[in-house]
């Protein structure tokens, strides 16, 4: 049982580290785009925010969108 707990804990730590590396890579990409191509950086940021922001829930691309029922 202890071995299984150790494996689960190790996998969780690995998942957190992979998530952190992905987040830092995305952050560095956006930081680079801020200087190289600010319009693309703004477009990417807007697309992400519009997809998850509840303000735009009437857009079918939003995760909060509910299709109208007939």
C-alpha positions as CSV (number, residue, x, y, z in Angstrom):
1,X,0.0,0.0,0.0
2,X,2.9,2.4,0.8
3,X,4.3,1.7,-2.6
4,X,1.1,2.7,-4.4
5,X,0.9,5.9,-2.3
6,X,4.5,6.8,-3.3
7,X,3.7,6.2,-7.0
8,X,0.6,8.3,-6.8
9,X,2.5,11.1,-5.0
10,X,5.3,10.9,-7.6
11,X,2.9,11.1,-10.5
12,X,1.1,14.1,-9.0
13,X,4.4,15.9,-8.5
14,X,5.4,15.1,-12.1
15,X,2.0,16.4,-13.3
16,X,2.5,19.7,-11.4
17,X,6.0,20.1,-12.9
18,X,4.8,19.4,-16.4
19,X,2.0,21.9,-16.0
20,X,4.4,24.5,-14.6
21,X,6.8,24.0,-17.5
22,X,3.9,24.4,-20.0
23,X,2.7,27.5,-18.3
24,X,6.2,29.1,-18.2
25,X,6.7,28.2,-21.9
26,X,3.4,29.9,-22.8
27,X,4.3,32.9,-20.7
28,X,7.7,33.2,-22.4
29,X,6.0,32.9,-25.8
30,X,3.5,35.7,-25.0
31,X,6.3,37.8,-23.6
32,X,8.3,37.4,-26.8
33,X,5.3,38.2,-28.9
34,X,4.7,41.3,-26.9
35,X,7.9,42.7,-28.4
36,X,7.9,41.0,-31.8
37,X,4.3,41.1,-32.8
38,X,2.0,42.9,-30.4
39,X,-1.1,42.5,-32.6
40,X,-0.8,38.7,-32.5
41,X,-0.3,38.7,-28.8
42,X,-3.4,40.8,-28.3
43,X,-5.4,38.6,-30.7
44,X,-4.3,35.4,-28.8
45,X,-5.1,37.0,-25.4
46,X,-8.5,38.1,-26.6
47,X,-9.4,34.7,-28.0
48,X,-8.5,33.0,-24.7
49,X,-10.4,35.5,-22.6
50,X,-13.4,35.5,-24.8
51,X,-13.6,31.7,-24.7
52,X,-13.6,31.5,-20.9
53,X,-15.1,34.8,-19.9
54,X,-18.8,34.6,-18.9
55,X,-19.4,38.1,-20.4
56,X,-19.4,36.5,-23.9
57,X,-21.6,33.5,-23.1
58,X,-23.9,34.3,-26.0
59,X,-21.0,33.3,-28.4
60,X,-21.1,29.7,-29.4
61,X,-17.3,29.4,-29.0
62,X,-17.6,30.3,-25.3
63,X,-17.4,27.4,-22.7
64,X,-20.4,28.9,-20.9
65,X,-22.6,29.0,-24.0
66,X,-26.0,27.3,-23.8
67,X,-27.7,26.6,-27.0
68,X,-31.2,28.1,-27.1
69,X,-34.0,25.5,-26.7
70,X,-36.9,25.5,-29.1
